[in-house]
Amino acid sequence: MDKPFTPARPQPATEPRQVDSKTLLGADGRVVIVHEGQQYLLRQTQAGKLILTK
């Protein structure tokens, strides 16, 4: 016997992962991120801003 059609329920939204910038950047205030084989430098400026460069 066939099961009755049940529409798919929308998946609940998940919260994005949070990482504290001090944990991510470490004592040096910078980290290299590898994305699809390319390296990016994320660093914190003296003014406390974050800059991502290739």
C-alpha positions, -999 to +999 in steps of 0.1 A: +000+000+000+013+035-009+021+059+018+003+092+017+022+122+004+037+144+032+051+177+021+087+184+032+090+206+063+113+236+061+145+229+080+150+252+110+175+279+105+208+271+122+229+298+138+262+305+121+293+293+140+308+320+162+346+323+169+360+350+191+385+371+170+412+368+196+409+330+194+409+331+156+438+356+152+460+344+181+486+365+198+500+378+165+467+393+155+466+375+121+458+342+105+461+327+071+429+312+057+431+288+028+400+288+006+399+267-026+437+265-027+442+303-024+457+319+007+442+349+024+456+369+053+431+381+079+447+406+103+437+431+129+449+467+125+461+489+153+427+506+153+410+472+159+396+468+124+398+435+105+414+434+070+413+404+047+438+404+018+448+379-008 
